[in-house]
Every structure is written in C-alpha cells, then in structure tokens.
Amino acid sequence: LNKRPSGASAFLKKIYDIFSNPELQAQGICGWSQSGDSIIIHNMREFTDKVLPQYFRHGNYQSFVRQLNMYNFRKAVADPTHGEFRHELFKRGVKTNLERIKRKPPSNASKLKN
C-alpha cells in the first residue's frame, strides 16, 4: 500500500487531455501544434462554449488563460486573437512531465492586498 500521489495538478491533467483529444482536433476546435511543443485553440467560440464547461465549472476564456499563466505558460504568438500557448515541459506524448510543472507562488503584491 505504498501509493505515491501523482504530483501533477488536476488542471494540467485536464488540459493535456483536452488538447490530446483526437475528436477536438478533428473538429478543428483545439489541439497540439505540428511540432507538439505548444497547444492551439483554433476555434475560440467552440472552445469556450463547449470544451471549457465540459472540463471546468465555467466557460470563461480569460479565467482559463489566467490559470495557464499561473503555471508559467506563455503565449507563443503576441497576437491576442491567436490562442497558442507553450511551456517548456508541456509536450505532446510526454505526460510524465506534468508533475514537474509547478504553479507559481503568489506574488508579494497579491499578499499585500489583504
């Protein structure tokens, strides 16, 4: 009974599953980049209306992006209408890396607001 809990967060597991879903890729909603080192949202409306509420308690794109930012994901392209994000450890086919991705600690500014 030596169960070691996986260090990967539920959020990271969900986004890995979302972007690895062949149905969502085939429907042109979202998926991995060709190189497998970034995730791309191809159809923002479908993603926020159908995918987010299915996996999370909301359909709020900005909230989803904030969560990505908390895990140090960065926009791959500066264009705000282009939903492509990457993290050096978040790669297609390498789910074992998920537990190495850690959430950023709260900044001092947010601590001072209390």
N, C-alpha and C positions, 0 to 999 in steps of 0.2 A: 504493500500500500504506500509506495513511495511516489505519489503523484506530484510531479513538478508542474505548477501552473505555467501556462504559456505567458510570456511577458508581453505579447502583442496585445494592443488595446482592441476593444470591440470595434471602434471607429475604423482603425486601419484594416482589420479583417473584412469589414463591410465594403470599404472602398476597393480593396483588392478583388473581392468577389464581384462587385458591380462592374468594374472595368474589365474583368476576365470573362464576363457573361457573353457567350457567343450570340445569344439572341439579341442582346442590346447592340452588339457590334453589327450584326446583320441588318438590324432595323435602322442603322445609321444614327443611333442616339449617342453612344459613347463607346470608348474602347481605348486600347493602348496605341501609342504611336507605332509606326512601322518598325522602328529600332527597339521598341519595348522599354524605353527609358523614360517615357512620360505618359500621362493619361490625358485623354482629349474628350471634351464634351462637344459633339458635333451638332446636336440639336438641343439648344438650351431650353426651349419650351417643353419638349417631351421629357427632358431630364428633370426639370423642376416639377412638372405636373404629374408624372408617372413614377419615375425612378426614386426620387428623394422620399416621397411619402411611403413608398413600399419598404424602404430600408430604415428610415428615420421617422421621428414623430412630427416632421414638418416637410414643407416643400420650399423652404427658404434658401435660395441660392447663396445669398450673402452670408448666411449662417454657416453653410457648408464650406464656403471659401475661408471664413474665419477659422473653422476647425482645421482645415488644411494648413493654414498659416501657423497655427499653434504647434503643428508637427514639423515646421520648417520646410513645407512645400513652397516652391516658388513658381510664379508664372513663367512659362517657357517663352512666351511672346509678350511684349509690352502692350499690345492691343487689348483693351478691356473686353472687347466683344469676342475674343478668341479664348475659349476655355481650355487651355493646355497648361498642365502643371507637372512639375518634376521634383523628385527628391533623390539624392544620390544613392540611397539604399532601397528605394521603391522601384523594383524592376519586374517585368513580366517573367513568370516562371521561377522566381526566387522568393517564394512566400516565407522561407525561413529567415529572411532579413527583417521581417516586420517587427520582431521582438527587439531589434536593435534600434528602431526608430522611437525616440522618446519625445514626449510633449515638453515644450519649453516651460521653464518655471515662470510664475507670474512676474511681471516687471515691477520695479520699485514704484513706478507711477501708479499702478493699479492698487498697490498696497497702501499708498498714501491717501487714496480716495476715501477709505473707510473712516 
